[in-house]
């Protein structure tokens, strides 16, 4: 059976995905602050490096799948959100790619967010700063925006940037050329500790309660089932896809914004 690494494996979508994979007979290498095979703090360079090294050691250099799922959201400090959501995921994607390439056919599902399309007026310079590792600009934009709403900006921009990173990387020789399928799932309102943190906050709670979700909110298992599919051979033809599984929120707010015809 397969060996798959999951960050954020101790709770929420990561824990639900872990349970489904193990029930199917796969071996999971969990990465989290605690309660996982690899205990690491993905908000720091040292923690990210130790996580990569520990996973490589545990998988003996061969990894069949990866789900970078560790993430933070409002009302957590904006700079911490930036470090975990973008730099934490990117470090795992980049550092574990050789082990994924050593597998016969590996699959990666990055957990993104529908905040990439539903957060209004995200600064383009902030998204570009993430992709360019320009921490000075990241700090400047988030500091200027000010708390508490800079945490929402950090969340949306970090998820947008890591989604674009995956789209760009997925079609390169280093990824699809090495038989690694790299895709992104973009969940919406899912009943996780991350969402509860926003619900319980006096500033963000009233805002999250207003988000239209035609199907009603999801449970972590609902997203985990999609991740299972995206990790499976049935999704072999997916490459650089961004799959929205958000109960219809994006369709309500941006009904005709996508898809758009291609013009030259």
C-alpha positions as CSV (number, residue, x, y, z in Angstrom):
1,X,0.0,0.0,0.0
2,X,0.9,3.6,-0.2
3,X,2.8,5.9,2.2
4,X,1.3,9.4,2.4
5,X,2.4,12.4,4.4
6,X,-0.2,14.9,5.8
7,X,0.5,18.2,7.5
8,X,-2.2,19.3,9.9
9,X,-3.0,15.7,10.6
10,X,-4.1,16.0,14.2
11,X,-7.4,17.8,13.6
12,X,-10.0,18.9,11.1
13,X,-9.7,17.9,7.4
14,X,-6.2,16.5,8.0
15,X,-7.4,14.1,10.7
16,X,-10.4,13.0,8.7
17,X,-8.2,12.3,5.6
18,X,-5.8,10.4,7.8
19,X,-8.5,8.2,9.2
20,X,-9.8,7.4,5.7
21,X,-6.4,6.6,4.3
22,X,-5.5,4.3,7.2
23,X,-8.9,2.6,6.9
24,X,-8.0,1.9,3.2
25,X,-4.7,0.3,4.3
26,X,-2.3,3.2,3.6
27,X,0.5,4.3,5.9
28,X,0.2,7.9,7.0
29,X,3.1,10.1,8.2
30,X,1.4,12.9,10.2
31,X,3.0,16.3,10.6
32,X,1.6,18.6,13.4
33,X,2.6,20.5,16.4
34,X,1.7,17.5,18.5
35,X,-0.2,14.2,18.2
36,X,1.7,13.2,15.0
37,X,4.6,11.1,13.9
38,X,6.5,14.2,13.0
39,X,6.2,17.0,15.6
40,X,7.2,20.3,13.9
41,X,6.3,24.0,13.9
42,X,5.8,24.9,10.3
43,X,5.8,28.6,11.1
44,X,9.6,28.6,11.4
45,X,12.4,27.8,9.0
46,X,13.9,25.4,11.5
47,X,10.6,23.6,12.0
48,X,10.0,23.3,8.3
49,X,13.4,21.9,7.7
50,X,13.1,19.4,10.5
51,X,9.7,18.3,9.2
52,X,11.0,17.6,5.8
53,X,14.0,15.7,7.2
54,X,11.9,13.6,9.5
55,X,9.4,12.6,6.8
56,X,12.2,11.7,4.5
57,X,13.7,9.5,7.2
58,X,10.4,7.8,8.0
59,X,9.5,7.1,4.3
60,X,13.0,5.9,3.4
61,X,13.1,8.5,0.6
62,X,10.0,7.2,-1.2
63,X,6.6,8.9,-0.8
64,X,3.5,8.1,-2.7
65,X,1.4,11.1,-1.7
66,X,1.4,14.4,0.1
67,X,-1.4,16.5,1.5
68,X,-0.1,19.9,2.8
69,X,-3.1,20.7,5.0
70,X,-1.7,22.6,7.9
71,X,-3.2,26.1,8.0
72,X,-4.3,29.0,10.2
73,X,-7.0,31.6,9.8
74,X,-8.6,34.6,11.4
75,X,-8.4,35.7,14.1
76,X,-4.9,34.3,14.5
77,X,-2.0,36.8,14.0
78,X,-1.6,37.7,10.3
79,X,2.1,37.1,10.2
80,X,1.7,33.7,11.7
81,X,-0.9,32.8,9.1
82,X,1.4,33.9,6.4
83,X,4.3,31.7,7.6
84,X,2.2,28.5,8.0
85,X,-0.2,28.8,5.1
86,X,2.3,29.7,2.4
87,X,5.8,29.1,3.5
88,X,4.9,25.9,5.5
89,X,3.2,24.4,2.5
90,X,5.8,25.5,0.0
91,X,8.6,24.0,2.1
92,X,6.9,20.6,2.2
93,X,6.1,20.6,-1.5
94,X,9.7,21.6,-2.4
95,X,11.5,19.5,0.2
96,X,9.5,16.3,-0.4
97,X,9.4,16.4,-4.2
98,X,12.4,14.1,-4.6
99,X,10.8,11.5,-2.5
100,X,7.6,11.8,-4.5
101,X,9.6,11.5,-7.7
102,X,11.0,8.2,-6.4
103,X,7.5,6.7,-6.3
104,X,6.1,5.0,-9.4
105,X,3.2,7.6,-9.6
106,X,2.7,10.1,-6.8
107,X,-0.2,12.4,-6.1
108,X,-0.2,15.6,-4.2
109,X,-3.3,17.5,-3.0
110,X,-2.7,21.0,-1.6
111,X,-5.5,22.3,0.6
112,X,-6.3,25.7,-0.7
113,X,-9.5,27.7,0.0
114,X,-12.4,29.4,-1.7
115,X,-11.1,32.5,0.0
116,X,-8.9,32.8,-3.1
117,X,-11.9,34.0,-5.0
118,X,-14.3,35.3,-2.3
119,X,-12.0,37.7,-0.4
120,X,-12.5,41.1,-1.9
121,X,-9.7,43.4,-2.8
122,X,-6.7,41.1,-2.0
123,X,-3.6,43.1,-2.7
124,X,-1.8,41.8,-5.8
125,X,1.5,42.9,-4.4
126,X,1.0,40.7,-1.3
127,X,0.3,37.6,-3.4
128,X,3.4,38.4,-5.6
129,X,5.4,39.0,-2.4
130,X,4.6,35.5,-1.2
131,X,5.6,33.9,-4.5
132,X,8.8,36.0,-4.5
133,X,9.7,35.3,-0.8
134,X,9.6,39.1,-0.3
135,X,9.0,39.1,3.5
136,X,9.7,42.8,3.8
137,X,6.7,43.6,1.5
138,X,4.6,40.9,3.3
139,X,5.3,42.5,6.6
140,X,4.7,46.0,5.3
141,X,1.4,45.3,3.7
142,X,0.0,43.3,6.7
143,X,1.2,45.9,9.2
144,X,-0.3,48.7,7.1
145,X,-3.6,46.9,6.8
146,X,-3.7,46.5,10.6
147,X,-5.4,44.1,12.9
148,X,-7.8,42.4,13.0
149,X,-8.7,42.4,9.3
150,X,-5.1,41.9,8.1
151,X,-5.5,38.3,9.3
152,X,-8.3,37.8,6.7
153,X,-6.1,39.4,4.0
154,X,-3.1,37.2,5.0
155,X,-5.4,34.1,4.8
156,X,-6.8,34.9,1.4
157,X,-3.5,36.0,-0.1
158,X,-1.4,33.1,1.3
159,X,-4.0,30.6,-0.1
160,X,-4.0,32.4,-3.4
161,X,-0.2,32.4,-3.6
162,X,0.2,28.7,-2.8
163,X,-2.6,27.8,-5.3
164,X,-0.7,29.7,-8.0
165,X,2.6,28.1,-6.9
166,X,0.9,24.7,-7.4
167,X,-0.5,25.6,-10.8
168,X,2.8,26.8,-12.0
169,X,4.8,23.8,-10.7
170,X,2.3,21.1,-11.7
171,X,3.0,21.4,-15.4
172,X,6.8,21.4,-15.1
173,X,9.4,18.6,-15.8
174,X,10.1,18.5,-12.0
175,X,6.5,17.5,-11.3
176,X,4.4,16.1,-14.1
177,X,7.6,15.1,-15.9
178,X,8.4,12.9,-12.9
179,X,4.9,11.4,-12.8
180,X,3.8,13.5,-9.8
181,X,0.2,14.9,-10.1
182,X,-0.1,18.1,-8.2
183,X,-3.6,19.6,-7.7
184,X,-5.4,21.9,-5.3
185,X,-8.7,21.4,-3.4
186,X,-10.5,24.6,-2.4
187,X,-12.9,24.0,0.5
188,X,-15.4,26.5,1.8
189,X,-17.2,26.5,5.1
190,X,-16.2,23.2,6.9
191,X,-16.8,22.6,10.6
192,X,-13.2,22.5,11.7
193,X,-11.3,24.2,14.6
194,X,-10.1,26.8,12.1
195,X,-13.6,27.8,11.2
196,X,-14.8,27.7,14.8
197,X,-12.1,30.1,15.7
198,X,-13.6,32.6,13.3
199,X,-17.2,31.8,14.4
200,X,-16.3,32.5,18.0
201,X,-14.6,35.7,17.3
202,X,-16.7,38.9,18.0
203,X,-15.3,40.6,14.8
204,X,-15.3,37.7,12.4
205,X,-18.2,35.7,13.7
206,X,-20.9,37.9,12.3
207,X,-19.1,37.9,8.9
208,X,-18.6,34.1,8.6
209,X,-22.3,33.6,9.5
210,X,-23.3,35.7,6.5
211,X,-21.4,33.6,4.0
212,X,-24.0,31.9,1.7
213,X,-23.6,28.1,1.6
214,X,-26.5,26.6,-0.4
215,X,-25.8,23.1,0.8
216,X,-25.1,24.0,4.4
217,X,-21.7,23.7,6.0
218,X,-19.6,20.6,5.4
219,X,-18.0,18.2,7.9
220,X,-14.3,17.3,7.5
221,X,-15.2,13.9,6.2
222,X,-16.9,15.5,3.2
223,X,-13.6,17.1,2.1
224,X,-11.6,14.1,3.1
225,X,-13.6,12.0,0.6
226,X,-12.7,14.4,-2.2
227,X,-9.0,14.3,-1.2
228,X,-9.1,10.5,-1.3
229,X,-10.5,10.6,-4.9
230,X,-7.8,13.2,-5.9
231,X,-5.1,11.0,-4.5
232,X,-6.4,7.9,-6.3
233,X,-5.6,6.6,-9.8
234,X,-9.1,7.7,-10.9
235,X,-7.8,11.3,-10.9
236,X,-4.8,10.5,-13.0
237,X,-5.7,13.0,-15.7
238,X,-6.0,15.9,-13.3
239,X,-2.9,18.2,-13.4
240,X,-2.9,21.7,-12.0
241,X,-6.6,21.6,-11.3
242,X,-8.2,23.7,-8.6
243,X,-11.3,21.9,-7.4
244,X,-13.9,24.0,-5.5
245,X,-15.8,22.0,-2.9
246,X,-17.5,24.8,-1.0
247,X,-21.2,24.0,-0.9
248,X,-21.9,26.5,-3.7
249,X,-20.6,29.7,-2.1
250,X,-18.3,30.5,-5.1
251,X,-21.2,29.9,-7.5
252,X,-23.5,32.2,-5.5
253,X,-21.1,35.1,-5.3
254,X,-19.3,34.7,-8.6
255,X,-21.8,33.0,-10.8
256,X,-20.6,34.1,-14.2
257,X,-17.0,35.1,-13.3
258,X,-15.7,31.7,-14.3
259,X,-15.2,30.0,-16.7
260,X,-14.4,32.7,-19.2
261,X,-13.5,32.3,-22.8
262,X,-9.9,32.6,-23.8
263,X,-9.0,35.5,-26.1
264,X,-5.7,36.3,-27.7
